[in-house]
Each structure stands twice: as C-alpha cells, then as structure tokens.
C-alpha cells in the first residue's frame, strides 16, 4: 500500500475538529513544520528534521526519520519508530 504524499496546501486544508487538526494516514515527508494540536492517524511517515509544536498526537505505527523534534505534551501510540537524534520536550508520553 502506497501512502498518499501530502503537500503543504493539502495539509493546510485538513479539517480542524475541537481545535485539533485531523490528519489521515499518509506520507507527510514534504512538510517540515507542524503546528500545535495535530492528530495523526496510524502509520503516518515523516522525513528527517521535522518539527512538531505542542500537544500533537500520533496513532500506532508512525515513523520518523532522523533529527525530528517534538514540543511538550506530544503523545505516541505503540509501535512508533524514531531514527537517531530525535528530541522530545517534557511531558511527551509513549504507549507500551
């Protein structure tokens, strides 16, 4: 199964529900910076050097390339994988 590769324009057009951007399963490697409170579905993929603002949440099986950084309060479900050099601020949580 090939994941849909989202452009910045497509990402910006995703719906916001209760203040949280709803991001379906997909390839977000073309986007480098993500705002607060994004909620990503299962098995999303991200390129290296991505930066995520506070309180983003990730469903099971998301994968991140090297040197991604996460602000405080991000949460990760089981099976997420991180390459070398990723950094996490306080209050990030990991299932498992």
N, C-alpha and C positions, 0 to 999 in steps of 0.2 A: 504494500500500500504506500503510495507516494503522498506525502503531506503537501497541502496547499501552501505555497510560499506567499506570505502576506507582504504587501507593500505598505509604506508609511500611510498612504492615503486610505487603504483598506483598514488598517489598524485604527486610524482616527475615526473611521465611520462605524466601528463596532458599538453595539448598544451599551448604555450605562443603565444598570438596574440597582436601585437603592444606593446610589453613589459609587458603585463598583463596575468597572468596565468588564464586560463578559467576553472572554477570548476563547474561541473554539479551538479544538485540536488543530495544530498547524505548524508550519515552519516560520519562525519569526526571526530568522538569521539576517534578514535585510534591515532590521530595526536595531538600533544600538541603545536607545534610551527609552525607558518606560516610566510613565507617571505613577502616582500613588494609586493603591487600591485596584490593581488589575487582578482578575481572577482567571487563571489559565486552566483549560481542560486537560485531560490526560494526554501523555506522550507528546507534548509540545517540545520543539527543539529551538535552541538559541546559539548564535555564534559567539566567538570569544569577545572579551572586552565589553559585554553588555552591562548596563547599569540599571538597577531597579529601585524605584522610590519606595517609601514605607508602605507596609501592610499589603504587599502583593501576596497572592496565594497560588499554589501550584498543585495540580492533581497528580495522581500516580504516574510514574514513569517519565517525567520531564527530564530532558538532558541539556546540560550547559557546557559550552566549550571553555577554554582557559580564561582566567582573569576576569570573570564576571563579578560584579559587586552588588550586594543587597543591603538596603537600608533596614532599620529596625522593624521588628514586628512581622517580617515575612514568614509564611508557613509553607512547609513542603510535605506532601504525602509520601507514602512508601515508594521505594524504587527510583527516586530521583537520583541522577548521577551528575557529578561535578568534576571537571578537569582540574589540573593543578592551578594553584594561585587564586582560586575564588575566595572572596572575603565576605563576611557576614557581620552585620551590626548586632547590637544587643537585642534580646527578646525574639530572635528568629527561632522557630520551632520545627522539629523534624519528627515525622511519624516513624514507627518501627518498633 
